[in-house]
Amino acid sequence: MKKTIEVLGMVCPFPLIEAKEAIKQLNSGDELEVQFDCTQGTESIPRWAVEEGHEVVTYEQLGEASWTITVKKK
C-alpha cells in the first residue's frame, strides 16, 4: 500500500509532523509519499526516516522549491 500526503504550503516542522502521523497508520513495508515545499524539510524528513529505521525509496526535487520523498516503513 502507498499513501500520499500533500503538505505544500506548510512551514516546518509541520510537514515532518504530518509525515510522522501518517506513517503510524501504515503497516510495515508500506510506503509513504510526502510532497512538500518547505526547504527545512529537505533535511529533516530524510533524517527522521533514517533515524527511525525506515528506508528512503525515492527523493526528488520537482521544481524550484518543491520536493517529493517516498519512505518505506520498517
Residue frames as qw, qx, qy, qz and C-alpha x, y, z in Angstrom:
[[0.000, 0.889, 0.458, 0.000, 0.00, 0.00, 0.00],
 [0.412, 0.123, 0.003, 0.903, 1.16, 3.51, -0.74],
 [0.104, -0.860, -0.457, 0.200, -0.19, 6.63, 0.91],
 [0.399, 0.376, 0.101, 0.830, 0.47, 10.14, -0.35],
 [0.205, -0.812, -0.397, 0.375, 0.24, 13.30, 1.69],
 [0.366, 0.607, 0.147, 0.690, 0.50, 16.77, 0.23],
 [0.436, -0.709, -0.314, 0.457, 1.80, 19.30, 2.71],
 [0.399, 0.390, 0.208, 0.803, 2.54, 22.04, 0.22],
 [0.152, -0.729, -0.125, -0.656, 2.35, 25.47, 1.82],
 [0.741, -0.656, -0.144, 0.011, 3.03, 24.17, 5.31],
 [0.161, 0.793, -0.494, 0.319, 6.07, 25.56, 7.06],
 [0.646, 0.065, -0.698, 0.301, 8.43, 23.38, 9.05],
 [0.135, -0.259, 0.956, 0.012, 8.09, 21.46, 11.25],
 [0.693, 0.194, 0.324, -0.614, 4.51, 20.73, 10.12],
 [0.727, 0.389, -0.474, -0.308, 5.43, 18.61, 7.05],
 [0.281, 0.298, -0.875, 0.259, 7.52, 16.39, 9.32],
 [0.383, -0.014, 0.653, -0.654, 4.77, 16.22, 11.94],
 [0.767, 0.292, -0.017, -0.571, 2.25, 15.23, 9.26],
 [0.601, 0.395, -0.688, -0.100, 4.64, 12.56, 7.93],
 [0.012, 0.223, -0.869, 0.442, 5.13, 11.12, 11.42],
 [0.571, 0.125, 0.472, -0.660, 1.38, 10.90, 11.96],
 [0.748, 0.387, -0.255, -0.475, 0.72, 9.41, 8.51],
 [0.450, 0.375, -0.811, 0.007, 3.30, 6.65, 8.81],
 [0.311, -0.149, 0.769, -0.538, 1.76, 5.50, 12.09],
 [0.739, 0.260, 0.244, -0.571, -1.30, 4.43, 10.08],
 [0.667, 0.489, -0.505, -0.246, 0.74, 2.25, 7.70],
 [0.963, -0.224, 0.152, 0.013, 1.89, -1.33, 8.03],
 [0.465, -0.551, 0.562, 0.405, 5.48, -2.48, 7.80],
 [0.470, 0.094, 0.713, 0.512, 6.58, -2.43, 4.16],
 [0.263, 0.842, 0.470, 0.047, 4.00, 0.18, 3.14],
 [0.460, 0.151, 0.111, 0.868, 5.21, 3.38, 1.51],
 [0.048, -0.854, -0.361, 0.372, 4.51, 6.99, 2.39],
 [0.452, 0.410, 0.250, 0.752, 4.98, 9.68, -0.23],
 [0.200, -0.765, -0.305, 0.531, 5.35, 13.21, 1.10],
 [0.399, 0.595, 0.282, 0.638, 5.03, 16.16, -1.27],
 [0.381, -0.783, -0.255, 0.421, 6.36, 19.31, 0.35],
 [0.439, 0.735, 0.064, 0.513, 7.81, 22.74, -0.37],
 [0.455, -0.880, 0.133, -0.034, 9.49, 23.61, 2.92],
 [0.508, 0.664, -0.514, 0.193, 13.27, 23.84, 2.45],
 [0.315, -0.528, 0.691, -0.382, 13.98, 22.68, 6.00],
 [0.901, 0.027, 0.298, -0.315, 12.07, 19.51, 5.17],
 [0.728, 0.560, -0.396, -0.008, 14.76, 18.57, 2.66],
 [0.230, 0.455, -0.763, 0.397, 16.95, 17.75, 5.64],
 [0.435, -0.242, 0.599, -0.627, 14.53, 16.97, 8.45],
 [0.880, 0.116, 0.047, -0.459, 12.29, 14.45, 6.66],
 [0.799, 0.338, -0.495, 0.048, 15.03, 12.16, 5.29],
 [0.112, 0.440, -0.711, 0.537, 16.96, 12.43, 8.58],
 [0.634, -0.175, 0.425, -0.622, 13.87, 11.42, 10.55],
 [0.913, 0.204, -0.185, -0.301, 13.23, 8.48, 8.20],
 [0.621, 0.399, -0.625, 0.254, 16.75, 7.12, 8.57],
 [0.110, -0.386, 0.654, -0.641, 16.84, 7.68, 12.33],
 [0.735, -0.072, 0.331, -0.587, 13.58, 5.73, 12.69],
 [0.452, -0.178, 0.864, 0.136, 14.94, 2.89, 10.57],
 [0.669, 0.603, 0.355, -0.251, 12.69, 3.47, 7.56],
 [0.583, 0.020, 0.516, 0.628, 14.03, 3.22, 4.02],
 [0.244, 0.681, -0.055, -0.689, 14.11, 6.28, 1.76],
 [0.709, 0.320, 0.604, 0.173, 12.94, 4.83, -1.56],
 [0.434, 0.563, 0.307, 0.633, 12.92, 7.97, -3.70],
 [0.248, -0.736, -0.195, 0.599, 13.79, 11.58, -3.11],
 [0.449, 0.416, 0.442, 0.655, 13.30, 14.07, -5.92],
 [0.002, 0.463, 0.121, -0.878, 13.22, 17.79, -6.43],
 [0.413, 0.583, 0.692, 0.101, 10.15, 18.50, -8.56],
 [0.241, 0.882, 0.215, 0.343, 10.54, 22.22, -9.03],
 [0.254, 0.640, -0.322, 0.650, 12.48, 25.19, -7.83],
 [0.191, -0.340, 0.606, -0.694, 11.05, 24.81, -4.33],
 [0.848, -0.107, 0.131, -0.502, 9.13, 21.55, -4.21],
 [0.097, 0.394, -0.914, 0.021, 10.19, 18.03, -3.41],
 [0.890, -0.158, -0.127, -0.409, 8.79, 14.55, -3.01],
 [0.002, 0.439, -0.874, 0.208, 10.15, 11.80, -0.82],
 [0.860, -0.139, -0.331, -0.363, 8.92, 8.24, -0.54],
 [0.174, -0.483, 0.764, -0.390, 9.65, 6.39, 2.68],
 [0.723, -0.088, -0.652, -0.211, 9.13, 2.65, 3.17],
 [0.596, -0.619, 0.258, -0.442, 8.05, 1.86, 6.71],
 [0.129, 0.425, -0.881, 0.162, 10.34, -0.55, 8.57]]
